[in-house]
Amino acid sequence: LMLTRRPPIPPWVVGIGVMLLVAVEVTSASRGGLLTLPIGVVALAILSRRPGSSRGQGPRVDVRTAALLGAAVIGGVSLALLGGTRDLWSELYDKNLSKLEMILWARPMIHDHPWLGIGRGAFESVFPAYRVLAGSGTYTHAENFIAQWASEWGLPVTALALGGFGWAFLPGRLGVTRSAVAAGGWVGVALVLLQN
């Protein structure tokens, strides 16, 4: 909304919302979310550039809007730094990559049930039979939507779902280069997919 030509509400109000969202993102202690945040800001800036004038200038970025967006992001990070706790920072600096290893841990289950999967919602109850780590921890999800779909739905349904989703998500179909709102929505969904 901040990047539209005629915002429905004052851009500074949207900037405060962006600032609060950035602060919440940082304090959620999601390493993947924190890594994708700057990627999203840059991608949105690139996609929302306005065409240049008739003199052959290239696309341009509205300086006032870019400054407001930058201030909102910096303000959000500042709020997160002020509100961060020792536990938050230890979670962000944690070197445990077991969430990424979940893809490999789910692989034998997908291999044993390639056609129909284990059934929607059955990951938590079936995964203990394939678990490689000792202990009493419970894993409710594969921490990756493709591995989750493949284990629960099977490979054919996963391939069809990914193909349909990919076709529906094409930037040209959604008008990403013609609308700042469409670009913002598309970048947001793309970042969640990248994080997962």
MODELLER restraints for C-alpha pairs under 7 A, 6 or more apart:
rsr = mdl.restraints
at = mdl.atoms
rsr.add(forms.Gaussian(group=physical.xy_distance, feature=features.Distance(at['CA:1:A'], at['CA:7:A']), mean=5.89, stdev=0.5))
rsr.add(forms.Gaussian(group=physical.xy_distance, feature=features.Distance(at['CA:1:A'], at['CA:14:A']), mean=6.99, stdev=0.5))
rsr.add(forms.Gaussian(group=physical.xy_distance, feature=features.Distance(at['CA:1:A'], at['CA:181:A']), mean=5.98, stdev=0.5))
rsr.add(forms.Gaussian(group=physical.xy_distance, feature=features.Distance(at['CA:2:A'], at['CA:11:A']), mean=5.01, stdev=0.5))
rsr.add(forms.Gaussian(group=physical.xy_distance, feature=features.Distance(at['CA:2:A'], at['CA:14:A']), mean=6.03, stdev=0.5))
rsr.add(forms.Gaussian(group=physical.xy_distance, feature=features.Distance(at['CA:3:A'], at['CA:65:A']), mean=6.53, stdev=0.5))
rsr.add(forms.Gaussian(group=physical.xy_distance, feature=features.Distance(at['CA:3:A'], at['CA:180:A']), mean=5.76, stdev=0.5))
rsr.add(forms.Gaussian(group=physical.xy_distance, feature=features.Distance(at['CA:4:A'], at['CA:180:A']), mean=5.49, stdev=0.5))
rsr.add(forms.Gaussian(group=physical.xy_distance, feature=features.Distance(at['CA:4:A'], at['CA:181:A']), mean=6.93, stdev=0.5))
rsr.add(forms.Gaussian(group=physical.xy_distance, feature=features.Distance(at['CA:15:A'], at['CA:68:A']), mean=6.63, stdev=0.5))
rsr.add(forms.Gaussian(group=physical.xy_distance, feature=features.Distance(at['CA:15:A'], at['CA:69:A']), mean=6.44, stdev=0.5))
rsr.add(forms.Gaussian(group=physical.xy_distance, feature=features.Distance(at['CA:15:A'], at['CA:72:A']), mean=5.27, stdev=0.5))
rsr.add(forms.Gaussian(group=physical.xy_distance, feature=features.Distance(at['CA:16:A'], at['CA:72:A']), mean=6.49, stdev=0.5))
rsr.add(forms.Gaussian(group=physical.xy_distance, feature=features.Distance(at['CA:18:A'], at['CA:72:A']), mean=5.93, stdev=0.5))
rsr.add(forms.Gaussian(group=physical.xy_distance, feature=features.Distance(at['CA:18:A'], at['CA:73:A']), mean=6.99, stdev=0.5))
rsr.add(forms.Gaussian(group=physical.xy_distance, feature=features.Distance(at['CA:19:A'], at['CA:72:A']), mean=4.52, stdev=0.5))
rsr.add(forms.Gaussian(group=physical.xy_distance, feature=features.Distance(at['CA:19:A'], at['CA:73:A']), mean=5.61, stdev=0.5))
rsr.add(forms.Gaussian(group=physical.xy_distance, feature=features.Distance(at['CA:19:A'], at['CA:75:A']), mean=5.66, stdev=0.5))
rsr.add(forms.Gaussian(group=physical.xy_distance, feature=features.Distance(at['CA:19:A'], at['CA:76:A']), mean=4.13, stdev=0.5))
rsr.add(forms.Gaussian(group=physical.xy_distance, feature=features.Distance(at['CA:20:A'], at['CA:76:A']), mean=5.74, stdev=0.5))
rsr.add(forms.Gaussian(group=physical.xy_distance, feature=features.Distance(at['CA:22:A'], at['CA:73:A']), mean=6.29, stdev=0.5))
rsr.add(forms.Gaussian(group=physical.xy_distance, feature=features.Distance(at['CA:22:A'], at['CA:76:A']), mean=4.80, stdev=0.5))
rsr.add(forms.Gaussian(group=physical.xy_distance, feature=features.Distance(at['CA:22:A'], at['CA:77:A']), mean=6.47, stdev=0.5))
rsr.add(forms.Gaussian(group=physical.xy_distance, feature=features.Distance(at['CA:23:A'], at['CA:76:A']), mean=4.34, stdev=0.5))
rsr.add(forms.Gaussian(group=physical.xy_distance, feature=features.Distance(at['CA:23:A'], at['CA:77:A']), mean=5.64, stdev=0.5))
rsr.add(forms.Gaussian(group=physical.xy_distance, feature=features.Distance(at['CA:23:A'], at['CA:79:A']), mean=5.72, stdev=0.5))
rsr.add(forms.Gaussian(group=physical.xy_distance, feature=features.Distance(at['CA:23:A'], at['CA:80:A']), mean=4.72, stdev=0.5))
rsr.add(forms.Gaussian(group=physical.xy_distance, feature=features.Distance(at['CA:25:A'], at['CA:33:A']), mean=6.89, stdev=0.5))
rsr.add(forms.Gaussian(group=physical.xy_distance, feature=features.Distance(at['CA:25:A'], at['CA:34:A']), mean=6.90, stdev=0.5))
rsr.add(forms.Gaussian(group=physical.xy_distance, feature=features.Distance(at['CA:26:A'], at['CA:34:A']), mean=6.09, stdev=0.5))
rsr.add(forms.Gaussian(group=physical.xy_distance, feature=features.Distance(at['CA:26:A'], at['CA:80:A']), mean=6.03, stdev=0.5))
rsr.add(forms.Gaussian(group=physical.xy_distance, feature=features.Distance(at['CA:27:A'], at['CA:80:A']), mean=5.86, stdev=0.5))
rsr.add(forms.Gaussian(group=physical.xy_distance, feature=features.Distance(at['CA:27:A'], at['CA:84:A']), mean=6.37, stdev=0.5))
rsr.add(forms.Gaussian(group=physical.xy_distance, feature=features.Distance(at['CA:27:A'], at['CA:88:A']), mean=6.64, stdev=0.5))
rsr.add(forms.Gaussian(group=physical.xy_distance, feature=features.Distance(at['CA:29:A'], at['CA:88:A']), mean=5.87, stdev=0.5))
rsr.add(forms.Gaussian(group=physical.xy_distance, feature=features.Distance(at['CA:29:A'], at['CA:91:A']), mean=6.09, stdev=0.5))
rsr.add(forms.Gaussian(group=physical.xy_distance, feature=features.Distance(at['CA:29:A'], at['CA:92:A']), mean=5.48, stdev=0.5))
rsr.add(forms.Gaussian(group=physical.xy_distance, feature=features.Distance(at['CA:30:A'], at['CA:92:A']), mean=6.97, stdev=0.5))
rsr.add(forms.Gaussian(group=physical.xy_distance, feature=features.Distance(at['CA:31:A'], at['CA:92:A']), mean=5.82, stdev=0.5))
rsr.add(forms.Gaussian(group=physical.xy_distance, feature=features.Distance(at['CA:32:A'], at['CA:195:A']), mean=5.37, stdev=0.5))
rsr.add(forms.Gaussian(group=physical.xy_distance, feature=features.Distance(at['CA:33:A'], at['CA:195:A']), mean=6.25, stdev=0.5))
rsr.add(forms.Gaussian(group=physical.xy_distance, feature=features.Distance(at['CA:36:A'], at['CA:191:A']), mean=6.29, stdev=0.5))
rsr.add(forms.Gaussian(group=physical.xy_distance, feature=features.Distance(at['CA:36:A'], at['CA:195:A']), mean=6.79, stdev=0.5))
rsr.add(forms.Gaussian(group=physical.xy_distance, feature=features.Distance(at['CA:40:A'], at['CA:187:A']), mean=6.24, stdev=0.5))
rsr.add(forms.Gaussian(group=physical.xy_distance, feature=features.Distance(at['CA:40:A'], at['CA:191:A']), mean=6.57, stdev=0.5))
rsr.add(forms.Gaussian(group=physical.xy_distance, feature=features.Distance(at['CA:43:A'], at['CA:187:A']), mean=6.96, stdev=0.5))
rsr.add(forms.Gaussian(group=physical.xy_distance, feature=features.Distance(at['CA:44:A'], at['CA:183:A']), mean=6.57, stdev=0.5))
rsr.add(forms.Gaussian(group=physical.xy_distance, feature=features.Distance(at['CA:44:A'], at['CA:184:A']), mean=6.27, stdev=0.5))
rsr.add(forms.Gaussian(group=physical.xy_distance, feature=features.Distance(at['CA:44:A'], at['CA:187:A']), mean=6.44, stdev=0.5))
rsr.add(forms.Gaussian(group=physical.xy_distance, feature=features.Distance(at['CA:47:A'], at['CA:177:A']), mean=5.97, stdev=0.5))
rsr.add(forms.Gaussian(group=physical.xy_distance, feature=features.Distance(at['CA:47:A'], at['CA:183:A']), mean=6.30, stdev=0.5))
rsr.add(forms.Gaussian(group=physical.xy_distance, feature=features.Distance(at['CA:48:A'], at['CA:177:A']), mean=6.84, stdev=0.5))
rsr.add(forms.Gaussian(group=physical.xy_distance, feature=features.Distance(at['CA:48:A'], at['CA:180:A']), mean=5.44, stdev=0.5))
rsr.add(forms.Gaussian(group=physical.xy_distance, feature=features.Distance(at['CA:48:A'], at['CA:183:A']), mean=6.67, stdev=0.5))
rsr.add(forms.Gaussian(group=physical.xy_distance, feature=features.Distance(at['CA:49:A'], at['CA:59:A']), mean=5.77, stdev=0.5))
rsr.add(forms.Gaussian(group=physical.xy_distance, feature=features.Distance(at['CA:49:A'], at['CA:60:A']), mean=5.48, stdev=0.5))
rsr.add(forms.Gaussian(group=physical.xy_distance, feature=features.Distance(at['CA:49:A'], at['CA:61:A']), mean=5.02, stdev=0.5))
rsr.add(forms.Gaussian(group=physical.xy_distance, feature=features.Distance(at['CA:50:A'], at['CA:59:A']), mean=5.37, stdev=0.5))
rsr.add(forms.Gaussian(group=physical.xy_distance, feature=features.Distance(at['CA:50:A'], at['CA:60:A']), mean=5.31, stdev=0.5))
rsr.add(forms.Gaussian(group=physical.xy_distance, feature=features.Distance(at['CA:50:A'], at['CA:61:A']), mean=6.16, stdev=0.5))
rsr.add(forms.Gaussian(group=physical.xy_distance, feature=features.Distance(at['CA:51:A'], at['CA:58:A']), mean=6.67, stdev=0.5))
rsr.add(forms.Gaussian(group=physical.xy_distance, feature=features.Distance(at['CA:51:A'], at['CA:59:A']), mean=4.35, stdev=0.5))
rsr.add(forms.Gaussian(group=physical.xy_distance, feature=features.Distance(at['CA:51:A'], at['CA:60:A']), mean=6.23, stdev=0.5))
rsr.add(forms.Gaussian(group=physical.xy_distance, feature=features.Distance(at['CA:52:A'], at['CA:58:A']), mean=4.99, stdev=0.5))
rsr.add(forms.Gaussian(group=physical.xy_distance, feature=features.Distance(at['CA:52:A'], at['CA:59:A']), mean=4.60, stdev=0.5))
rsr.add(forms.Gaussian(group=physical.xy_distance, feature=features.Distance(at['CA:52:A'], at['CA:60:A']), mean=5.78, stdev=0.5))
rsr.add(forms.Gaussian(group=physical.xy_distance, feature=features.Distance(at['CA:99:A'], at['CA:143:A']), mean=6.03, stdev=0.5))
rsr.add(forms.Gaussian(group=physical.xy_distance, feature=features.Distance(at['CA:102:A'], at['CA:142:A']), mean=5.69, stdev=0.5))
rsr.add(forms.Gaussian(group=physical.xy_distance, feature=features.Distance(at['CA:102:A'], at['CA:143:A']), mean=6.63, stdev=0.5))
rsr.add(forms.Gaussian(group=physical.xy_distance, feature=features.Distance(at['CA:103:A'], at['CA:142:A']), mean=6.47, stdev=0.5))
rsr.add(forms.Gaussian(group=physical.xy_distance, feature=features.Distance(at['CA:103:A'], at['CA:144:A']), mean=6.84, stdev=0.5))
rsr.add(forms.Gaussian(group=physical.xy_distance, feature=features.Distance(at['CA:103:A'], at['CA:147:A']), mean=6.11, stdev=0.5))
rsr.add(forms.Gaussian(group=physical.xy_distance, feature=features.Distance(at['CA:105:A'], at['CA:131:A']), mean=6.67, stdev=0.5))
rsr.add(forms.Gaussian(group=physical.xy_distance, feature=features.Distance(at['CA:105:A'], at['CA:132:A']), mean=6.87, stdev=0.5))
rsr.add(forms.Gaussian(group=physical.xy_distance, feature=features.Distance(at['CA:106:A'], at['CA:142:A']), mean=6.82, stdev=0.5))
rsr.add(forms.Gaussian(group=physical.xy_distance, feature=features.Distance(at['CA:106:A'], at['CA:147:A']), mean=6.91, stdev=0.5))
rsr.add(forms.Gaussian(group=physical.xy_distance, feature=features.Distance(at['CA:108:A'], at['CA:130:A']), mean=6.93, stdev=0.5))
rsr.add(forms.Gaussian(group=physical.xy_distance, feature=features.Distance(at['CA:109:A'], at['CA:130:A']), mean=6.45, stdev=0.5))
rsr.add(forms.Gaussian(group=physical.xy_distance, feature=features.Distance(at['CA:109:A'], at['CA:151:A']), mean=6.50, stdev=0.5))
rsr.add(forms.Gaussian(group=physical.xy_distance, feature=features.Distance(at['CA:110:A'], at['CA:117:A']), mean=6.87, stdev=0.5))
rsr.add(forms.Gaussian(group=physical.xy_distance, feature=features.Distance(at['CA:110:A'], at['CA:150:A']), mean=6.34, stdev=0.5))
rsr.add(forms.Gaussian(group=physical.xy_distance, feature=features.Distance(at['CA:110:A'], at['CA:151:A']), mean=4.83, stdev=0.5))
rsr.add(forms.Gaussian(group=physical.xy_distance, feature=features.Distance(at['CA:113:A'], at['CA:154:A']), mean=6.62, stdev=0.5))
rsr.add(forms.Gaussian(group=physical.xy_distance, feature=features.Distance(at['CA:114:A'], at['CA:154:A']), mean=4.97, stdev=0.5))
rsr.add(forms.Gaussian(group=physical.xy_distance, feature=features.Distance(at['CA:114:A'], at['CA:155:A']), mean=5.50, stdev=0.5))
rsr.add(forms.Gaussian(group=physical.xy_distance, feature=features.Distance(at['CA:115:A'], at['CA:154:A']), mean=4.76, stdev=0.5))
rsr.add(forms.Gaussian(group=physical.xy_distance, feature=features.Distance(at['CA:115:A'], at['CA:155:A']), mean=5.85, stdev=0.5))
rsr.add(forms.Gaussian(group=physical.xy_distance, feature=features.Distance(at['CA:115:A'], at['CA:156:A']), mean=6.41, stdev=0.5))
rsr.add(forms.Gaussian(group=physical.xy_distance, feature=features.Distance(at['CA:116:A'], at['CA:153:A']), mean=5.61, stdev=0.5))
rsr.add(forms.Gaussian(group=physical.xy_distance, feature=features.Distance(at['CA:116:A'], at['CA:154:A']), mean=4.43, stdev=0.5))
rsr.add(forms.Gaussian(group=physical.xy_distance, feature=features.Distance(at['CA:117:A'], at['CA:150:A']), mean=6.64, stdev=0.5))
rsr.add(forms.Gaussian(group=physical.xy_distance, feature=features.Distance(at['CA:117:A'], at['CA:151:A']), mean=5.14, stdev=0.5))
rsr.add(forms.Gaussian(group=physical.xy_distance, feature=features.Distance(at['CA:117:A'], at['CA:152:A']), mean=4.57, stdev=0.5))
rsr.add(forms.Gaussian(group=physical.xy_distance, feature=features.Distance(at['CA:117:A'], at['CA:153:A']), mean=4.58, stdev=0.5))
rsr.add(forms.Gaussian(group=physical.xy_distance, feature=features.Distance(at['CA:117:A'], at['CA:154:A']), mean=3.91, stdev=0.5))
rsr.add(forms.Gaussian(group=physical.xy_distance, feature=features.Distance(at['CA:118:A'], at['CA:151:A']), mean=6.18, stdev=0.5))
rsr.add(forms.Gaussian(group=physical.xy_distance, feature=features.Distance(at['CA:118:A'], at['CA:152:A']), mean=4.78, stdev=0.5))
rsr.add(forms.Gaussian(group=physical.xy_distance, feature=features.Distance(at['CA:118:A'], at['CA:153:A']), mean=6.81, stdev=0.5))
rsr.add(forms.Gaussian(group=physical.xy_distance, feature=features.Distance(at['CA:119:A'], at['CA:152:A']), mean=4.68, stdev=0.5))
rsr.add(forms.Gaussian(group=physical.xy_distance, feature=features.Distance(at['CA:119:A'], at['CA:153:A']), mean=6.02, stdev=0.5))
rsr.add(forms.Gaussian(group=physical.xy_distance, feature=features.Distance(at['CA:120:A'], at['CA:152:A']), mean=5.03, stdev=0.5))
rsr.add(forms.Gaussian(group=physical.xy_distance, feature=features.Distance(at['CA:120:A'], at['CA:153:A']), mean=6.43, stdev=0.5))
rsr.add(forms.Gaussian(group=physical.xy_distance, feature=features.Distance(at['CA:122:A'], at['CA:152:A']), mean=6.80, stdev=0.5))
rsr.add(forms.Gaussian(group=physical.xy_distance, feature=features.Distance(at['CA:123:A'], at['CA:140:A']), mean=6.27, stdev=0.5))
rsr.add(forms.Gaussian(group=physical.xy_distance, feature=features.Distance(at['CA:123:A'], at['CA:141:A']), mean=6.36, stdev=0.5))
rsr.add(forms.Gaussian(group=physical.xy_distance, feature=features.Distance(at['CA:123:A'], at['CA:152:A']), mean=6.74, stdev=0.5))
rsr.add(forms.Gaussian(group=physical.xy_distance, feature=features.Distance(at['CA:124:A'], at['CA:139:A']), mean=5.82, stdev=0.5))
rsr.add(forms.Gaussian(group=physical.xy_distance, feature=features.Distance(at['CA:124:A'], at['CA:140:A']), mean=4.36, stdev=0.5))
rsr.add(forms.Gaussian(group=physical.xy_distance, feature=features.Distance(at['CA:124:A'], at['CA:141:A']), mean=6.68, stdev=0.5))
rsr.add(forms.Gaussian(group=physical.xy_distance, feature=features.Distance(at['CA:141:A'], at['CA:148:A']), mean=6.67, stdev=0.5))
rsr.add(forms.Gaussian(group=physical.xy_distance, feature=features.Distance(at['CA:142:A'], at['CA:148:A']), mean=5.25, stdev=0.5))
rsr.add(forms.Gaussian(group=physical.xy_distance, feature=features.Distance(at['CA:143:A'], at['CA:196:A']), mean=6.77, stdev=0.5))
rsr.add(forms.Gaussian(group=physical.xy_distance, feature=features.Distance(at['CA:144:A'], at['CA:196:A']), mean=5.04, stdev=0.5))
rsr.add(forms.Gaussian(group=physical.xy_distance, feature=features.Distance(at['CA:145:A'], at['CA:196:A']), mean=6.32, stdev=0.5))
rsr.add(forms.Gaussian(group=physical.xy_distance, feature=features.Distance(at['CA:149:A'], at['CA:158:A']), mean=5.81, stdev=0.5))
rsr.add(forms.Gaussian(group=physical.xy_distance, feature=features.Distance(at['CA:150:A'], at['CA:158:A']), mean=5.56, stdev=0.5))
rsr.add(forms.Gaussian(group=physical.xy_distance, feature=features.Distance(at['CA:174:A'], at['CA:182:A']), mean=6.79, stdev=0.5))
rsr.add(forms.Gaussian(group=physical.xy_distance, feature=features.Distance(at['CA:175:A'], at['CA:182:A']), mean=6.34, stdev=0.5))
rsr.add(forms.Gaussian(group=physical.xy_distance, feature=features.Distance(at['CA:176:A'], at['CA:182:A']), mean=5.02, stdev=0.5))
rsr.add(forms.Gaussian(group=physical.xy_distance, feature=features.Distance(at['CA:176:A'], at['CA:183:A']), mean=4.45, stdev=0.5))
rsr.add(forms.Gaussian(group=physical.xy_distance, feature=features.Distance(at['CA:176:A'], at['CA:186:A']), mean=6.89, stdev=0.5))
rsr.add(forms.Gaussian(group=physical.xy_distance, feature=features.Distance(at['CA:177:A'], at['CA:183:A']), mean=6.60, stdev=0.5))
